[in-house]
Amino acid sequence: MYIVLGARVKNESAVNKLLEHGIDHKVYEAEKGLKNYSEKIIPEYIGYDNFFNLQFYKDKKIQKVINFRDQQNWLRIENEIAIDKDLPQKMNTDTMDFYCYKSVQHTLAEELDIPVLEKESDKMIVKLDTGYSGGDGFKVVKRSNYTPKANEYTQRYIDIEYTIAVQAYADLDAIMHPFCFHRMDYIDNNPTYCQVPYFGKETEQLIKYLEKLKTKIEIRDRLIFWQFVKERNGNLYNLDFNCRPAGGFETGTYDTLIGDCNVLDCYLGKTDMPEAITFDKQVQITYKYKQQFGYSPIDKEVIKVDKQLHEVKKI
């Protein structure tokens, strides 16, 4: 059977697909009433002592672990199950560390000649190196009166023009298929507007970065998205690699709402990734008020656009 870790809203589309295809599965959750829980998913509540304990899963015949969380304890139990059951999605230490730590992502990007923001500057933004960040909770500090604490990661503070991200599926053979790009515009470092799909010239550069990444890190049987940040009147830099789908994936924002591909069918082994996707709609998101580096409530619109063919390159 397939198992789904967590009964949160982000897992709804995956659970619906499992039901649609008649795939035997179990959804496990630690306890009731957790943040962002789904009212549509009916899980088996097993408590934290079992949820993060390999022994709970030892006697179960598991073919796939669906985990859309990227915190270290979630990745650890996913990997322990995958190793125990010899599943394709198991991760080596280098891959696990890359998923978990912004500092490791920074170092590897430098090695691959992918532009990164400096760690030291007169004015810096401070994030968690690993842990629960979720796109907010950042601090802006002056270097002269701040010493980074344990598990803190710093980057030069910039005036953001926009961020751009690539959504990709890494299949059972570790071949990556970038299937959608999206762009988010900023004013005074507040997100203002997002468009999906996005076809700007930067997308080809992001594909080249995926090609470079593959020379160092093996990503297998996984949905991912990789974010880059454009400095106003400056360069495009590595921002954050995420070993999970982006927010909004569960609503089809990056596939079914805008084009003729359902990536979950590929991820669940029901079809191959297409050679091309036809997009005939665009999701446009407007943020209702300013929230620096964070995401306020949104207005979301799906509009028809001229058909555009996106070649899904195999990397």
Phi, psi and chi 1 to 4 in degrees:
 res  aa     phi    psi   chi1   chi2   chi3   chi4
   1 MET       -  164.4   69.1  177.5  175.8      -
   2 TYR   -94.5  145.0  -71.6   17.3      -      -
   3 ILE  -120.0  145.0   64.4  168.6      -      -
   4 VAL  -113.5  123.6 -178.7      -      -      -
   5 LEU   -89.8  110.7  -64.3 -179.5      -      -
   6 GLY    96.7  144.5      -      -      -      -
   7 ALA  -115.4   47.4      -      -      -      -
   8 ARG   -91.9  166.5  -57.5 -163.3  175.0 -159.2
   9 VAL   -55.5  -38.4  169.9      -      -      -
  10 LYS   -60.0  -21.3 -177.6  171.6  -78.8 -169.9
  11 ASN   -91.3   -2.8  -66.9  -20.8      -      -
  12 GLU   -60.1  -45.9  -75.7 -178.0   -3.7      -
  13 SER   -66.0  -35.4   58.5      -      -      -
  14 ALA   -66.6  -43.5      -      -      -      -
  15 VAL   -64.4  -40.8  172.3      -      -      -
  16 ASN   -60.6  -39.8  -72.3  -20.5      -      -
  17 LYS   -67.6  -38.6  -91.3  -67.3  173.1 -175.1
  18 LEU   -60.8  -42.3  -69.2  168.1      -      -
  19 LEU   -66.6  -42.7  -68.5  168.3      -      -
  20 GLU   -60.2  -40.5  176.0 -173.3  -36.9      -
  21 HIS   -88.9   -0.4  -69.6  -55.3      -      -
  22 GLY    65.9   32.5      -      -      -      -
  23 ILE   -85.3  125.5  -62.7  173.4      -      -
  24 ASP   -61.1  128.0 -174.5   24.9      -      -
  25 HIS  -155.5  162.5   67.0  -80.6      -      -
  26 LYS  -132.6  140.3  -73.0  -85.7 -168.7 -179.7
  27 VAL  -108.0  121.8 -179.2      -      -      -
  28 TYR  -109.2  136.2  -66.7  117.3      -      -
  29 GLU  -135.0  150.8 -176.0   56.9  -84.6      -
  30 ALA   -72.6  -51.0      -      -      -      -
  31 GLU  -155.4  170.7   58.1 -175.7   34.5      -
  32 LYS   -79.5  156.4  -65.3 -177.9  179.1 -179.8
  33 GLY    73.7   21.5      -      -      -      -
  34 LEU   -74.2  161.3  -64.3  175.0      -      -
  35 LYS   -58.4  138.3 -176.2  179.1  178.7 -178.6
  36 ASN    62.3   26.8  -62.5  -37.6      -      -
  37 TYR   -70.5  153.9   79.8   95.8      -      -
  38 SER   -93.5  137.8  169.0      -      -      -
  39 GLU   -86.0   -6.6  -64.2 -178.3   -8.8      -
  40 LYS   -99.6  -22.0  -59.9  176.4 -178.1  178.6
  41 ILE   -91.9  134.3  -61.0  174.9      -      -
  42 ILE  -109.3  100.8  -58.4  175.2      -      -
  43 PRO   -94.2  173.7   35.7  -34.0      -      -
  44 GLU   -99.4  118.3 -178.2  177.6  -29.5      -
  45 TYR   -84.3  123.4  -65.7  102.7      -      -
  46 ILE  -123.3   -1.7   59.2  176.0      -      -
  47 GLY    78.7  153.8      -      -      -      -
  48 TYR   -66.3  -31.8  -78.9  108.9      -      -
  49 ASP   -61.1  -31.8  -72.3  -16.0      -      -
  50 ASN   -90.6  -38.3  -74.7  -34.3      -      -
  51 PHE   -57.2  -42.7 -166.7   88.8      -      -
  52 PHE  -103.7   25.2  -68.1  115.3      -      -
  53 ASN  -119.6  116.5 -174.3   -8.4      -      -
  54 LEU   -56.6  -33.3  176.8   61.4      -      -
  55 GLN   -58.8  -31.0  -66.9  -55.8  -46.4      -
  56 PHE   -62.1  -31.8  174.8   80.4      -      -
  57 TYR   -97.9   -4.7  -53.6   94.6      -      -
  58 LYS   -58.5  -41.6  -84.7  -82.1 -170.6 -179.2
  59 ASP   -92.5   11.1   61.7  -13.2      -      -
  60 LYS  -104.0  141.8  -62.9  172.4  174.4   56.9
  61 LYS   -87.1  100.3  -65.7 -178.8  178.8  179.4
  62 ILE  -112.9  127.6  -62.9  171.0      -      -
  63 GLN  -101.4  -24.7 -174.6 -179.7   -4.0      -
  64 LYS  -159.1  141.8 -170.8 -176.1 -170.3   75.8
  65 VAL  -111.1  119.9 -178.1      -      -      -
  66 ILE   -98.9  113.7  -62.7  174.6      -      -
  67 ASN  -135.7  112.4  170.2   32.5      -      -
  68 PHE  -104.6   27.9  -69.4  165.5      -      -
  69 ARG  -116.2  147.6  -61.4  -69.9  -63.2  -84.4
  70 ASP  -118.9   15.4   57.0    3.9      -      -
  71 GLN   -74.6  154.9  -76.9   73.4   35.2      -
  72 GLN   -60.2  -42.2 -164.5  170.1   36.2      -
  73 ASN   -68.0  -31.2   52.3  -14.0      -      -
  74 TRP   -70.9  -43.4  -70.5   72.9      -      -
  75 LEU   -66.5  -36.6  -69.7  171.9      -      -
  76 ARG   -62.1  -48.6  177.3 -170.3   56.0   77.8
  77 ILE   -70.5  -35.5 -171.0   59.8      -      -
  78 GLU   -57.8  -46.1  174.7 -165.4  -13.3      -
  79 ASN   -69.7  -38.4 -160.1   38.5      -      -
  80 GLU   -62.0  -40.9  -72.4 -180.0   -5.3      -
  81 ILE   -65.8  -44.3  -62.9  168.4      -      -
  82 ALA   -62.5  -39.7      -      -      -      -
  83 ILE   -68.0  -44.0  -68.6  171.4      -      -
  84 ASP   -62.2  -37.2 -176.2   63.2      -      -
  85 LYS   -97.4    1.5  -51.7  -61.8 -177.0 -175.9
  86 ASP    54.5   54.1 -165.5   24.5      -      -
  87 LEU   -91.9  151.4  -54.3 -178.6      -      -
  88 PRO   -58.8  -27.6  -24.3   33.8      -      -
  89 GLN   -78.8    0.0   67.7 -166.0   93.5      -
  90 LYS   -60.5  149.0   59.0 -172.0  175.2 -175.5
  91 MET  -117.5  143.1  -59.9  163.5 -107.9      -
  92 ASN   -84.7  175.1   59.5   33.2      -      -
  93 THR   -62.6  -41.0  -59.9      -      -      -
  94 ASP   -61.7  -43.1  -71.9  -16.1      -      -
  95 THR   -66.6  -44.3  -59.9      -      -      -
  96 MET   -59.8  -46.6  175.9   74.0   82.5      -
  97 ASP   -63.6  -38.5  -73.0  -13.0      -      -
  98 PHE   -63.1  -42.2  179.3   77.1      -      -
  99 TYR   -63.4  -37.8  -72.4  166.7      -      -
 100 CYS   -86.3  -35.3  -70.2      -      -      -
 101 TYR  -117.2  125.3  -65.0   98.5      -      -
 102 LYS   -62.6  -35.3  -67.6 -179.5  176.0   64.3
 103 SER   -64.1  -37.6   57.5      -      -      -
 104 VAL   -68.4  -40.5  173.7      -      -      -
 105 GLN   -61.3  -41.6  -65.2  175.4   13.1      -
 106 HIS   -60.9  -48.5  177.4  102.7      -      -
 107 THR   -63.0  -43.6  -60.8      -      -      -
 108 LEU   -67.6  -39.9 -173.4   58.4      -      -
 109 ALA   -60.1  -42.4      -      -      -      -
 110 GLU   -58.8  -44.9  -80.8 -171.2  -48.5      -
 111 GLU   -61.1  -32.1  -68.7  178.0    6.7      -
 112 LEU   -91.8    7.4  -64.4  172.7      -      -
 113 ASP    61.6   39.1 -162.0   26.8      -      -
 114 ILE  -101.2  124.0  -63.0  172.0      -      -
 115 PRO   -57.1  135.5  -26.0   35.8      -      -
 116 VAL  -128.7  154.8  -65.4      -      -      -
 117 LEU   -77.3  142.7  -72.9  165.6      -      -
 118 GLU   -62.5  146.2  -58.2   90.5  -29.8      -
 119 LYS   -79.2  -25.6  -69.3 -175.7  177.6 -179.5
 120 GLU  -115.1  134.5  -64.3  -74.4  -26.8      -
 121 SER  -165.1  166.4 -179.7      -      -      -
 122 ASP   -62.2  -34.1  -68.4  -20.0      -      -
 123 LYS  -127.5  128.4 -171.4  177.0 -177.2 -179.0
 124 MET  -131.4  156.5  -56.1 -177.7  -59.0      -
 125 ILE  -105.1  136.8 -175.2  168.6      -      -
 126 VAL  -113.6  128.3 -178.4      -      -      -
 127 LYS  -127.6  169.5  -45.5  172.6 -177.5  179.3
 128 LEU   -73.6  138.3  -70.0  179.6      -      -
 129 ASP   -69.7  -42.2 -169.8   13.6      -      -
 130 THR  -145.0  147.3 -173.9      -      -      -
 131 GLY   130.9 -162.2      -      -      -      -
 132 TYR   -87.4  102.7  -66.2   86.8      -      -
 133 SER  -112.2  -54.3   58.6      -      -      -
 134 GLY    67.0   22.3      -      -      -      -
 135 GLY    85.7    2.8      -      -      -      -
 136 ASP  -143.0 -168.8   55.1   15.8      -      -
 137 GLY    77.3   16.8      -      -      -      -
 138 PHE   -83.2  158.8  -57.1  152.6      -      -
 139 LYS  -122.8  146.3  -64.4 -176.3  -70.4 -173.6
 140 VAL  -111.4  125.6  178.7      -      -      -
 141 VAL  -136.3  161.5  -58.2      -      -      -
 142 LYS   -94.7  135.0  -69.1 -176.0  177.4 -179.9
 143 ARG   -62.2  -31.5 -178.1   68.3 -176.8   93.8
 144 SER   -64.5  -25.6   57.9      -      -      -
 145 ASN  -126.9   28.9   57.1   10.9      -      -
 146 TYR  -141.1  132.5 -170.5   81.4      -      -
 147 THR  -115.4  118.7  -58.9      -      -      -
 148 PRO   -56.2  139.6  -24.9   35.0      -      -
 149 LYS   -91.2  173.3  -59.0  177.7  178.2   62.7
 150 ALA   -57.6  139.5      -      -      -      -
 151 ASN    64.6   25.8 -164.6   38.6      -      -
 152 GLU  -110.2  145.2  -74.9 -171.3  -19.1      -
 153 TYR  -127.1  132.3  172.3   73.7      -      -
 154 THR  -116.4  150.6   59.5      -      -      -
 155 GLN  -141.3  152.7  -72.0  177.7  -47.6      -
 156 ARG   -60.0  132.3  175.4  169.4   63.4   86.8
 157 TYR   -71.3  130.9 -178.8   89.9      -      -
 158 ILE  -131.7  164.0   64.8  170.8      -      -
 159 ASP   -89.5  108.0 -178.6   11.3      -      -
 160 ILE   -79.2  128.5  -60.4  173.0      -      -
 161 GLU   -87.2  -47.4 -177.5  178.6   -8.1      -
 162 TYR  -164.8  163.7   58.9   84.5      -      -
 163 THR  -113.6  152.4   60.2      -      -      -
 164 ILE  -134.2  141.0 -178.1  172.4      -      -
 165 ALA  -136.3  149.3      -      -      -      -
 166 VAL  -111.7  131.3   53.4      -      -      -
 167 GLN   -97.2  134.6  -56.5  -84.8  -21.4      -
 168 ALA  -144.7  154.5      -      -      -      -
 169 TYR  -113.4  124.3  163.2   55.6      -      -
 170 ALA   -99.4  118.7      -      -      -      -
 171 ASP   -84.7 -172.4   65.5   22.0      -      -
 172 LEU   -65.5  -21.8  -64.8  173.6      -      -
 173 ASP   -97.6   11.7  -62.7  -43.7      -      -
 174 ALA    66.7   25.1      -      -      -      -
 175 ILE   -91.9  126.8  -63.0  171.2      -      -
 176 MET   -92.8  138.8  -75.3 -171.4  -77.9      -
 177 HIS  -124.3   96.1  -51.9  -97.4      -      -
 178 PRO   -71.7  114.7   22.4  -28.8      -      -
 179 PHE  -110.3  -10.8   62.2   86.6      -      -
 180 CYS  -163.6  146.9 -174.0      -      -      -
 181 PHE  -123.2  148.8  -61.5   83.5      -      -
 182 HIS  -142.7  152.7   61.0  -76.2      -      -
 183 ARG  -125.1  139.3  168.9  174.1  162.0  160.2
 184 MET  -124.5  122.3 -174.6  178.9  -62.1      -
 185 ASP   -88.9  149.2  -66.2  -25.1      -      -
 186 TYR  -127.2  148.3  -78.2   68.1      -      -
 187 ILE  -132.2  124.7  -63.4  176.9      -      -
 188 ASP    54.2   37.6  -62.3  -32.5      -      -
 189 ASN    61.4   28.7  -75.3  -15.3      -      -
 190 ASN  -115.4  126.9  -60.7  -80.5      -      -
 191 PRO   -59.2  134.7  -18.2   30.2      -      -
 192 THR  -121.8  -37.2   56.8      -      -      -
 193 TYR  -154.8  139.7  171.4   78.5      -      -
 194 CYS  -132.2  140.8 -179.9      -      -      -
 195 GLN  -128.8  135.8   54.9 -178.4  -57.8      -
 196 VAL  -139.3  124.3 -171.5      -      -      -
 197 PRO   -80.7  168.2   32.0  -36.4      -      -
 198 TYR  -126.2  136.0  174.7   69.2      -      -
 199 PHE  -123.0   28.4  -65.5  104.6      -      -
 200 GLY   -66.2  168.8      -      -      -      -
 201 LYS   -63.3  -22.9   59.3 -175.8  178.9 -178.2
 202 GLU   -67.8  -18.6  -48.4   93.1  -35.4      -
 203 THR   -61.7  -35.3   59.7      -      -      -
 204 GLU   -66.0  -34.6  -72.7  -60.0  -41.7      -
 205 GLN   -66.8  -38.8 -172.6   63.2   59.4      -
 206 LEU   -65.3  -36.0  -91.4   57.6      -      -
 207 ILE   -63.6  -40.0  -72.4  174.9      -      -
 208 LYS   -63.7  -36.3  -68.8  178.8 -178.6  177.3
 209 TYR   -67.4  -37.2  -69.5  157.7      -      -
 210 LEU   -61.9  -39.7  -78.6  171.7      -      -
 211 GLU   -62.8  -41.4  -68.5  171.0  -14.9      -
 212 LYS   -65.2  -43.9  -72.0 -175.1  175.4 -175.6
 213 LEU   -59.1  -38.7 -179.2   63.9      -      -
 214 LYS   -62.9  -22.5 -171.1  173.8  178.3  179.4
 215 THR   -71.7  -14.4   66.2      -      -      -
 216 LYS  -119.8  -33.3  -65.5  -73.0 -172.6  178.1
 217 ILE  -123.8  132.1  -62.2  -64.4      -      -
 218 GLU   -95.7  117.7 -178.3 -179.1   87.1      -
 219 ILE  -115.0  123.8  -57.3  170.8      -      -
 220 ARG  -139.8  136.8 -167.3 -176.7  -64.9  -91.2
 221 ASP    53.8   58.0 -165.1   17.9      -      -
 222 ARG  -154.6  145.5 -162.5  159.7 -150.7   98.1
 223 LEU   -98.3  130.8  -64.4  165.1      -      -
 224 ILE  -135.3  162.8   64.2  168.6      -      -
 225 PHE  -146.4  143.3   82.5  104.6      -      -
 226 TRP  -123.6  124.5 -165.3   -1.4      -      -
 227 GLN  -103.6  142.5  -65.7  172.6  -67.1      -
 228 PHE  -129.1  153.5  -65.7   78.6      -      -
 229 VAL  -122.6  134.1   60.7      -      -      -
 230 LYS  -101.9  119.6  170.3   68.8  165.1   56.7
 231 GLU   -76.6  136.4 -175.4  171.9   15.1      -
 232 ARG   -60.5  127.3 -160.2  171.5  -57.2  -81.7
 233 ASN    60.0   28.8  -59.2  -41.8      -      -
 234 GLY  -142.4 -149.3      -      -      -      -
 235 ASN  -100.3  171.8  -63.5  -39.1      -      -
 236 LEU   -97.1  128.3 -171.0   70.4      -      -
 237 TYR  -124.4  153.2  -63.4   98.0      -      -
 238 ASN   -59.6  136.3  170.9   67.0      -      -
 239 LEU  -117.6  -59.9  180.0   61.0      -      -
 240 ASP  -161.8  128.6 -163.9   13.9      -      -
 241 PHE   -98.0  132.7 -177.5   93.0      -      -
 242 ASN  -124.0  122.5  -59.2  -90.5      -      -
 243 CYS   -88.3   45.5   60.3      -      -      -
 244 ARG  -160.1  164.3   56.9  173.5  174.7   81.6
 245 PRO   -73.5  156.0   22.6  -30.2      -      -
 246 ALA   -75.5  160.9      -      -      -      -
 247 GLY   -56.8  139.5      -      -      -      -
 248 GLY    96.6  -12.5      -      -      -      -
 249 PHE   -57.8  -39.4  175.9   81.5      -      -
 250 GLU   -64.4  -18.1   68.0  -80.6    0.1      -
 251 THR   -96.8   -1.0   65.1      -      -      -
 252 GLY    85.8   16.5      -      -      -      -
 253 THR   -55.8  -31.8  -64.1      -      -      -
 254 TYR  -104.9    0.1  -50.3  102.7      -      -
 255 ASP  -146.6  -73.6   54.7   -4.2      -      -
 256 THR   -71.0  -27.4   56.4      -      -      -
 257 LEU   -74.5  -21.2  -79.7 -177.1      -      -
 258 ILE  -123.1  -14.2   55.0  177.0      -      -
 259 GLY  -150.3 -169.8      -      -      -      -
 260 ASP  -103.6   32.0   59.4   -2.5      -      -
 261 CYS  -130.7  138.6  174.6      -      -      -
 262 ASN  -114.4  105.1 -170.0  -42.8      -      -
 263 VAL   -64.2  -28.3  174.4      -      -      -
 264 LEU   -63.6  -31.7  -80.3  170.2      -      -
 265 ASP   -61.5  -35.9  -76.5  -26.6      -      -
 266 CYS   -73.0  -47.2  -51.8      -      -      -
 267 TYR   -61.1  -33.8  174.9   63.5      -      -
 268 LEU   -90.9    6.5  -63.5  177.1      -      -
 269 GLY    79.6   20.0      -      -      -      -
 270 LYS   -95.5  -14.4  -68.9  -58.4  176.2  179.9
 271 THR  -158.9  159.4 -173.8      -      -      -
 272 ASP   -80.8  156.8  -67.3  -28.6      -      -
 273 MET   -65.9  131.6 -162.9   71.2 -169.8      -
 274 PRO   -68.1  157.7   25.4  -34.4      -      -
 275 GLU   -74.1  -23.2  -66.0 -177.4   -3.9      -
 276 ALA  -152.5  153.0      -      -      -      -
 277 ILE  -122.9  133.6  -62.0  171.4      -      -
 278 THR   -96.6  117.9  -60.7      -      -      -
 279 PHE   -98.2  128.0  -67.5  108.6      -      -
 280 ASP  -126.9    6.4   60.0   -1.3      -      -
 281 LYS  -139.1  165.7  -62.7 -177.8 -177.3   65.8
 282 GLN  -138.3  135.9 -175.7 -179.0   66.1      -
 283 VAL   -89.0  126.9  172.3      -      -      -
 284 GLN  -119.2  123.4  -62.2 -178.5  -13.8      -
 285 ILE  -118.0  128.6  -66.5  172.2      -      -
 286 THR  -117.1  130.4  -56.3      -      -      -
 287 TYR   -86.2  134.0  -68.1   85.7      -      -
 288 LYS   -72.9  -31.0  -67.6 -177.0  177.2 -179.4
 289 TYR  -150.4  164.7   55.6   80.7      -      -
 290 LYS   -73.9  134.6  -69.4 -176.9  176.8 -179.5
 291 GLN  -146.6  104.3 -176.1  170.6  -32.5      -
 292 GLN   -60.2  124.7 -165.8  169.6   68.2      -
 293 PHE    62.0    6.7  -55.2  117.6      -      -
 294 GLY  -124.6 -176.2      -      -      -      -
 295 TYR  -123.9  112.2  -52.1  116.2      -      -
 296 SER   -81.2  174.5   69.4      -      -      -
 297 PRO   -55.9  155.5  -26.7   35.5      -      -
 298 ILE  -124.8  157.9   63.5  172.3      -      -
 299 ASP  -107.1  128.0  -71.8  -39.6      -      -
 300 LYS  -122.3  131.1 -178.9  175.1 -179.9  178.3
 301 GLU  -132.8  138.5 -173.4  177.3    7.4      -
 302 VAL  -111.4  117.1 -177.3      -      -      -
 303 ILE  -117.2  154.0   65.3  167.9      -      -
 304 LYS   -79.4  140.7  -71.6 -173.3  176.4 -179.1
 305 VAL  -134.9  168.2  -65.5      -      -      -
 306 ASP   -62.1  140.4  -68.2  -22.3      -      -
 307 LYS   -60.5  137.1  -71.0 -176.0  178.6 -179.7
 308 GLN  -135.1  131.5 -173.5  145.5   -5.1      -
 309 LEU   -92.9  125.8 -168.4   68.0      -      -
 310 HIS  -109.5  116.4  166.3   63.4      -      -
 311 GLU   -73.8  125.2  178.2 -172.5   -5.0      -
 312 VAL   -89.5  101.1 -178.6      -      -      -
 313 LYS   -76.7  143.7  -63.3 -174.0  177.1 -179.9
 314 LYS   -93.9  123.7  -65.5 -177.0  178.5 -179.9
 315 ILE  -118.6      -  -62.7  173.1      -      -
